[in-house]
Amino acid sequence: MGRLITDPIAICCSDLHLSHKAPVARSLEHDWYNCQAKQLRQLTDLQRKYNCPVICGGDIFNSWNAPSELVNFALANLPQMYAVPGNHDLPHHSYTDIRRTSFWTLVEAGKAVSLEPGKPVEVQGNNPIRLWGFPCGYGAEPLRKTHDLLLEIAVIHSYIWTQETCYPGAPSEYRLKAYRKSLAGYDVAVFGDNHQTILRQGIFTEGKPPVGTIINPGTFLRRKADEINHKPMVGILYSDGHVKPHYLDVSADKFLPVKEKAKLASAANFRGFIDSLASLGDAALDFSGEVKRVIQKENPPKEVEKIILRALEKGET
């Protein structure tokens, strides 16, 4: 028997990384704001088509202290959404400082509903859902008591990987199968952080209770040279818990040729090279991203971590 026809009940996205400046790999774009707006319109059109909520797995902004022009742009172009803050949305990855952020401006303006740890949010409708937020820094926790009439959805900003979607040396505790216990009880888990797409359906079904679907949509906007073959997508979540990928139209995207990008690494002098790295953010060479992965892996003293992250911030707007 084929799958029963069910209704769309949510749209899942993550890692929008909205930025004031175009990343180096996309520096050929004539109008970066327009590029971002065209992609956001596709998300808004889907929300209107299906008349259902948008769920975001974090990193709406590429920097927690986005300039006013970018915040105003987000207020005008983002659909209303339920979201957890990602590491880029928080100063030094600190959730306690969330009220200082551009993410929180979206919350205050009613553009985003912040999914706070330990405070589930019920979204009513023909097919009601309950959202459990696990922002950056909060590991997922199993759901002890489920509601039979609600679809239970965990929204998590945390790295998750499979053999095909990881960086070398990715910690084993973030491998998909390692989440088996912490996701017990949820029908769906929406992840953000990994910029590659992961979609697994009918997973962990032998558990008690089972977890049905895991989706990590991946980066919404292609920002780095190594993302040129990535197919940006959002997931359409249906009332039976399955997700159908919806791929975004990115046919007009322009990328800097590899030879031009290489010139950044051969700056005329050492000072110029350092300045080039500082301007990359998580763009073409993903310098700051690599630094953050090392921080995550090596776990240096907090004061050292703060100094390093503060030094990177200027390149992330």
C-alpha positions as CSV (number, residue, x, y, z in Angstrom):
1,M,0.0,0.0,0.0
2,G,1.4,3.5,-0.9
3,R,1.8,6.3,1.5
4,L,-1.4,8.0,2.6
5,I,-2.0,11.6,1.4
6,T,-1.5,14.0,4.3
7,D,-1.4,17.7,4.8
8,P,1.7,20.0,4.9
9,I,2.0,21.3,8.5
10,A,5.3,23.1,8.6
11,I,8.3,24.2,6.5
12,C,11.8,23.4,7.8
13,C,14.8,25.6,7.1
14,S,18.1,26.5,8.7
15,D,21.4,28.4,8.3
16,L,20.2,31.4,6.4
17,H,23.3,33.4,7.3
18,L,21.9,36.7,6.2
19,S,24.8,39.2,5.8
20,H,25.3,42.8,4.9
21,K,28.2,42.1,2.6
22,A,28.5,39.4,0.0
23,P,30.9,36.6,1.0
24,V,34.0,36.5,-1.1
25,A,32.9,33.5,-3.2
26,R,29.8,35.4,-4.2
27,S,31.5,38.8,-4.7
28,L,30.4,38.9,-8.4
29,E,26.8,39.5,-7.4
30,H,25.7,43.0,-8.4
31,D,23.3,43.3,-5.5
32,W,23.7,40.9,-2.6
33,Y,20.6,42.1,-0.8
34,N,18.6,41.4,-3.9
35,C,20.1,37.9,-4.1
36,Q,19.1,37.2,-0.5
37,A,15.6,38.7,-1.1
38,K,15.0,36.4,-4.1
39,Q,15.7,33.3,-2.1
40,L,13.7,34.5,0.9
41,R,10.7,35.2,-1.4
42,Q,10.7,31.5,-2.3
43,L,10.4,30.6,1.4
44,T,7.6,33.2,1.9
45,D,5.7,31.9,-1.1
46,L,5.8,28.4,0.3
47,Q,4.6,29.6,3.6
48,R,1.7,31.3,1.9
49,K,0.9,28.4,-0.4
50,Y,0.7,25.9,2.4
51,N,-0.5,28.3,5.1
52,C,1.7,26.6,7.7
53,P,4.5,27.7,10.1
54,V,8.2,28.0,9.2
55,I,10.6,26.3,11.6
56,C,14.2,27.4,11.6
57,G,17.2,25.5,13.0
58,G,19.2,28.6,13.7
59,D,21.8,31.0,12.3
60,I,19.4,33.4,10.8
61,F,22.1,36.0,10.7
62,N,25.8,35.5,9.9
63,S,26.7,37.7,12.8
64,W,24.9,38.3,16.1
65,N,25.2,42.1,15.8
66,A,24.0,42.6,12.3
67,P,23.9,46.2,11.1
68,S,20.6,48.1,11.2
69,E,20.2,47.9,7.4
70,L,20.4,44.1,7.4
71,V,18.0,43.8,10.4
72,N,15.5,46.1,8.6
73,F,15.9,43.9,5.5
74,A,15.2,40.8,7.6
75,L,12.1,42.3,9.1
76,A,10.8,43.2,5.6
77,N,11.7,39.9,3.9
78,L,11.6,37.0,6.3
79,P,8.4,35.1,6.9
80,Q,7.2,34.8,10.5
81,M,9.0,31.8,12.0
82,Y,9.7,29.7,15.0
83,A,13.4,29.5,15.6
84,V,16.3,28.6,17.9
85,P,19.4,30.9,17.8
86,G,22.5,29.3,16.3
87,N,26.1,30.0,17.2
88,H,26.3,32.9,14.7
89,D,23.2,34.4,16.3
90,L,24.8,34.6,19.7
91,P,27.8,36.7,21.0
92,H,30.6,34.2,21.7
93,H,28.0,31.4,21.5
94,S,26.6,32.7,24.8
95,Y,22.8,32.1,25.1
96,T,22.6,34.2,28.2
97,D,23.4,37.2,26.0
98,I,20.5,36.6,23.6
99,R,18.8,39.9,24.4
100,R,21.8,41.8,23.0
101,T,21.4,40.2,19.5
102,S,19.8,40.9,16.2
103,F,18.0,37.6,16.6
104,W,16.3,39.1,19.6
105,T,15.2,42.1,17.6
106,L,13.3,39.8,15.4
107,V,11.7,38.3,18.5
108,E,10.7,41.7,19.9
109,A,9.3,42.7,16.5
110,G,7.1,39.6,16.3
111,K,9.0,38.2,13.3
112,A,10.4,35.2,15.2
113,V,9.2,33.2,18.1
114,S,12.2,32.1,20.1
115,L,12.1,28.4,21.1
116,E,13.5,28.5,24.6
117,P,15.0,25.4,26.4
118,G,12.5,23.6,28.5
119,K,9.5,25.8,27.3
120,P,7.7,23.9,24.5
121,V,5.5,25.9,22.2
122,E,2.2,24.5,20.8
123,V,1.2,25.7,17.4
124,Q,-2.5,25.1,16.8
125,G,-4.2,24.3,13.5
126,N,-5.8,21.5,11.7
127,N,-2.7,19.4,12.6
128,P,-1.3,20.8,15.9
129,I,2.4,20.5,16.6
130,R,4.5,21.0,19.7
131,L,8.0,22.5,19.3
132,W,10.9,21.8,21.7
133,G,13.8,24.2,21.4
134,F,17.5,23.4,21.9
135,P,19.5,26.5,21.0
136,C,23.2,26.5,20.5
137,G,24.9,25.1,23.6
138,Y,21.9,23.0,24.7
139,G,22.0,19.3,23.9
140,A,18.8,17.6,22.9
141,E,17.1,15.8,25.8
142,P,14.7,12.8,25.4
143,L,11.0,13.5,25.6
144,R,9.7,11.6,28.7
145,K,6.0,12.1,28.1
146,T,4.4,12.5,24.7
147,H,1.1,13.9,23.6
148,D,-0.8,11.5,21.3
149,L,-2.7,14.3,19.5
150,L,0.4,16.5,18.8
151,L,3.3,15.9,16.5
152,E,6.4,16.3,18.8
153,I,9.2,18.3,17.1
154,A,12.7,18.9,18.4
155,V,14.4,22.0,16.9
156,I,18.2,21.8,17.6
157,H,21.2,23.9,16.6
158,S,23.9,21.3,16.9
159,Y,26.3,19.7,14.5
160,I,25.1,16.3,13.2
161,W,26.8,14.3,10.5
162,T,26.8,11.2,8.4
163,Q,29.7,9.5,6.6
164,E,28.8,11.6,3.5
165,T,28.3,14.9,5.2
166,C,31.1,15.5,7.7
167,Y,34.5,17.2,7.9
168,P,37.6,15.2,8.6
169,G,37.9,14.3,12.3
170,A,34.2,15.2,13.1
171,P,33.6,14.1,16.8
172,S,31.8,10.8,17.1
173,E,29.3,12.2,19.6
174,Y,27.8,14.3,16.8
175,R,27.3,11.4,14.4
176,L,23.6,10.9,13.5
177,K,23.3,7.5,15.2
178,A,24.8,8.9,18.4
179,Y,21.6,11.0,18.9
180,R,19.4,7.8,19.3
181,K,18.9,8.2,23.0
182,S,18.6,12.0,23.2
183,L,16.0,12.1,20.5
184,A,13.8,9.4,22.0
185,G,10.1,10.5,22.0
186,Y,10.1,13.0,19.2
187,D,8.4,12.4,15.9
188,V,10.7,14.8,14.0
189,A,14.0,16.5,14.7
190,V,15.0,19.6,12.8
191,F,18.7,20.4,13.0
192,G,20.8,23.4,12.0
193,D,24.6,24.0,11.8
194,N,25.9,21.5,9.3
195,H,25.7,23.2,5.9
196,Q,25.1,19.9,4.0
197,T,21.7,18.4,3.7
198,I,20.8,15.3,5.8
199,L,17.3,13.7,5.6
200,R,16.5,10.4,7.2
201,Q,13.0,9.0,7.4
202,G,11.8,6.1,9.4
203,I,14.9,6.2,11.5
204,F,15.3,4.7,15.0
205,T,11.9,3.1,14.6
206,E,12.9,0.2,16.8
207,G,13.2,2.6,19.8
208,K,10.6,3.0,22.5
209,P,9.2,5.4,21.6
210,P,10.6,5.8,18.0
211,V,11.9,8.8,16.2
212,G,10.5,9.1,12.7
213,T,12.3,11.8,10.8
214,I,15.6,13.7,11.1
215,I,16.2,16.7,8.8
216,N,19.2,19.0,8.6
217,P,18.2,21.2,5.7
218,G,21.7,22.6,5.2
219,T,22.7,26.1,4.2
220,F,19.9,28.2,2.7
221,L,22.3,30.5,0.8
222,R,25.4,29.2,-0.9
223,R,28.2,31.3,0.5
224,K,31.4,29.3,0.0
225,A,33.2,28.1,-3.0
226,D,32.9,24.5,-1.9
227,E,29.1,24.9,-1.7
228,I,28.8,25.4,-5.5
229,N,27.4,21.9,-5.9
230,H,25.1,22.1,-2.9
231,K,21.4,22.2,-3.7
232,P,19.7,24.6,-1.2
233,M,16.4,23.2,0.0
234,V,13.7,23.5,2.6
235,G,11.7,20.5,3.9
236,I,7.9,20.4,3.7
237,L,6.8,18.5,6.8
238,Y,3.5,16.5,6.5
239,S,1.1,15.5,9.2
240,D,2.2,11.9,9.2
241,G,5.8,13.0,10.1
242,H,7.5,12.6,6.7
243,V,9.4,15.4,5.0
244,K,9.5,16.1,1.3
245,P,12.5,18.2,0.0
246,H,11.7,21.4,-1.9
247,Y,14.7,22.6,-3.8
248,L,15.2,26.3,-4.2
249,D,15.9,28.0,-7.6
250,V,19.5,29.2,-7.4
251,S,20.1,29.1,-11.2
252,A,21.1,32.8,-11.2
253,D,23.8,32.5,-8.5
254,K,27.2,33.8,-9.4
255,F,30.4,32.5,-8.0
256,L,33.9,33.9,-8.1
257,P,36.1,31.8,-10.3
258,V,38.6,29.6,-8.4
259,K,41.6,31.5,-9.9
260,E,40.3,34.8,-8.6
261,K,39.7,33.3,-5.1
262,A,43.2,32.0,-5.0
263,K,44.5,35.5,-5.4
264,L,43.3,36.2,-1.9
265,A,45.8,33.7,-0.5
266,S,48.7,35.4,-2.3
267,A,48.3,38.9,-1.0
268,A,51.2,41.2,-1.7
269,N,52.4,41.1,2.0
270,F,51.7,39.3,5.2
271,R,49.5,42.1,6.5
272,G,47.4,42.0,3.4
273,F,47.0,38.3,3.8
274,I,45.8,38.6,7.4
275,D,43.4,41.3,6.4
276,S,42.0,39.0,3.6
277,L,41.5,36.2,6.1
278,A,39.7,38.5,8.5
279,S,37.3,39.6,5.8
280,L,36.4,36.0,4.8
281,G,34.1,35.2,7.7
282,D,32.8,31.8,6.8
283,A,33.0,32.5,3.1
284,A,35.4,31.2,0.5
285,L,38.2,29.7,2.6
286,D,35.9,29.3,5.7
287,F,38.7,30.5,7.9
288,S,36.5,31.4,10.9
289,G,34.5,28.2,10.5
290,E,37.7,26.1,10.8
291,V,38.8,28.1,13.8
292,K,35.5,27.5,15.5
293,R,35.7,23.8,14.8
294,V,39.1,23.7,16.4
295,I,37.7,25.5,19.4
296,Q,34.9,23.0,19.7
297,K,37.3,20.1,19.4
298,E,40.1,21.3,21.7
299,N,37.9,23.1,24.3
300,P,40.4,25.8,25.4
301,P,39.9,27.9,28.5
302,K,36.8,30.2,28.2
303,E,38.8,33.4,28.3
304,V,41.0,32.2,25.4
305,E,37.8,31.2,23.5
306,K,36.3,34.7,24.0
307,I,39.4,36.4,22.8
308,I,39.5,34.3,19.6
309,L,35.8,34.7,18.9
310,R,36.0,38.5,19.5
311,A,38.8,38.7,16.9
312,L,36.7,36.9,14.3
313,E,33.6,38.9,14.7
314,K,34.6,41.7,12.4
315,G,34.7,39.4,9.5
316,E,31.2,37.9,10.1
317,T,29.0,40.8,9.3
